[in-house]
């Protein structure tokens, strides 16, 4: 059992920050939670990034088996402290025990998935174009390629997933899997959880005999330490999940560096749901509306994929959907939000919605008993107001939904076309709606990283086909995902080896293929077992 | 045979620009070449990007067979005008006929390689995670993934490869292969060549029945039209080959957009060559030096991969290498450079070298008879001067080489560690050098996109394993390449499909696999023929 120290962990060493800090806060009561987390100063931060830079060569030289074993050890060490981690996360976040127990499993499952990805080794993208000494007019050299890690990565923990998108979450797991040391800036909404998980990772680093600089965890102010971390020349990429303002500040800092670096910021999304007529025909409106409100209010609506904007057709079935959704929201009770600040931002966002021309408040639930548990809200509006009033399509982080009524399919398509980039778009469709859905698909593909049918966007499966990403401003870089095995590609770059003697070639590019990789030879995939 | 018009080609229509323009210039004589190319104004540019945006859905919906046939048709149409294209390129660029004939073949070969890449379809990255309805505690949805094109791409032609890195060069070929319409900003150093190639592409678009907006070619001032093109909200990515200042200006413009977009700028590199002792032992110094000077002066040194900086050991063998290289440079005659401006920049760059403390001019060749044919230059210096004098490691575009003498391996490694990112690093090594080379490899991998042994970096093979890229400032984005089949990934993004009904799934994600793709099922590659 780990005792909390309030310290950062710099390359394996618990380190008291030289600046005053802050303590965790119990979300449900507003009470301060021991201990106080001191903040690192610039020199301490630089010690962490320097250690990461110094650990880079040794860490990236690990074999797939070694690196996979390390990732599995991280999962194991987290599980060893699982009860304490979940208990502290419940206190700090106000999220329910069941949710956080599930999130812990998701976090360790994610680490194990990346261990398997590393073992399979397809991310190394082994490519061989053999020499053609007799080609005319010029012979072709022997050229090989593999992916190498970018270098030390800075990860910013998210408020709303204190485990799965935080210290040992998807960004950290994919960066470590790629061979990049990681410096995590803890989210100050769950410092104790962060320390516990960071301590588990640190144990895994030591147990696997890796250089301590492979992992550091620092506490500090989001603005100053965050900016300093992104500006540090030793940092080569950044993973972030959070607000649009926070993400854009990091993007700007990275772009202003002498050497620009990629920032993978997952920011804001209202996750449009398109209700097509067949899906609410034949008395199905009420059932669909109930399911909608479950997704809307799940986890107090604090999901990046919360369905904020729902397009419902005009007419009696749509009226029935809206009425049923309004009843369900009216019956709902607010749940504790992650922090006072987040609850206040929810209030500001819902006030902006109420004040927007053409927006009608359809229902409000009851505020919860605990602190920071504002009432869920349901509003409705028109496609005209969606177009004219910015507040309608801006993310309100929390359980606030806007139903946009649409008349014909052209009006719907125009409204969708006017939206910004999204993490997800959901289509509710019966078989009779497929013809319309087919015409909408190309448009939806330009708007979101994930398209789903007859489900709800909350709940992001960790797998090989998942995309948790999308066009700006859903993310700062639509070419990738922050969930799923594809995420490892964010932290790599290709290197070509031309006529490099066999004894100097990296394992991933060798003809004897010691790692048993699938290889692309002259452009054609060749499976290892062939 | 095409008659030159001096017009831009906006979505298939030859269009006189509304602004005054400029004519091509014969590099070897300085004479103006008919016709004058008028420049597009903002509205005309917007017409091109709007047509590209409107063509996007239809173009990206083409099947692999259709898109591959189009790319092959482009190659065919270029070949049909091959003689005229090469003749005009010779006049405009001053490059020799043989070189440009080869470059034409490289350009059409590149288009055909991408046709084959499109047919194989691995770039679509078909991924399927099948549903697990019985999984507990929660069932897993059916999730599939494919890559989709980003949208219209802006391409900036390079001065030094009027064919292979220009109107229908690698950026255009890879963007078209990915399914992105392209708007090319012609390089004003070879406008007639650009028009001829652009006309060929336009014929291919029409012959294949594609929307005319798939391709436009605009003439304009680099600064104003370039900036306007990158700022245009319809443009979703940018390909550029040219100077560091030019590339960074585009990067800054893209970062300042409301929606930032990726800029793939291939900029500057001095392509270090590391001569290890064994490679010049036993009387091999003279032969290696002769080969070095051939690479240094090839094409008047106007290659992104020109070996600008060569690390030669102290001692008699290194002295012999330097002396032999000096003799070869002294015997060399300047060849016509691409433009007067480029020749002047070469003069400034060599003046800065001459003026740098600790730099000795070892040899100068003779200027050429034609215009803009400055004398090749060879200088030598120390690792201390390399560290202290910025001019030593800055690219001088043209036939200017600096030999850096080093004492021991630590001094060499420190000098290499101090370098910026490069396109290539070359190692000259005998078997006896492998031990030292092995210790240098991890460092070299962090410095360059391509590592080659016992060859010369000029000459970039178009293939599947090639990387023509590297850490900043060699490029603005080290995660990719501008040459070779991997380049197609620059213009794509992943989309996930969750529980999408089978009749609405894109072909690339379907179980019946109509395109015969290799697919990744539950994380494991499955070849189509299995």
Interface residues (C-beta under 8 A of the other chain):
Chain A: X57 X60 X61 X102 X113 X116 X117 X120 X122 X127 X128 X129 X137 X138 X140 X141 X143 X144 X145 X148 X150 X151 X251 X252 X255 X259 X260 X262 X421 X429 X431 X434 X437 X438 X441 X442 X445 X446 X448 X449 X450 X451 X452 X453 X454 X455 X459 X461 X463 X464 X465 X466 X467 X469 X471 X472 X473 X476 X477 X478 X479 X480 X481 X485 X486 X492 X493 X494 X495 X496 X497 X498 X499 X500 X501 X503 X504 X506 X518 X520 X522 X523 X524 X525 X527
Chain B: X57 X60 X61 X102 X113 X116 X117 X120 X122 X127 X128 X129 X137 X138 X140 X141 X143 X144 X145 X148 X150 X151 X251 X252 X255 X259 X260 X262 X421 X429 X431 X434 X437 X438 X441 X442 X445 X446 X448 X449 X450 X451 X452 X453 X454 X455 X459 X461 X463 X464 X465 X466 X467 X469 X471 X472 X473 X476 X477 X478 X479 X480 X481 X485 X486 X492 X493 X494 X495 X496 X497 X498 X499 X500 X501 X503 X504 X506 X518 X520 X522 X523 X524 X525 X527
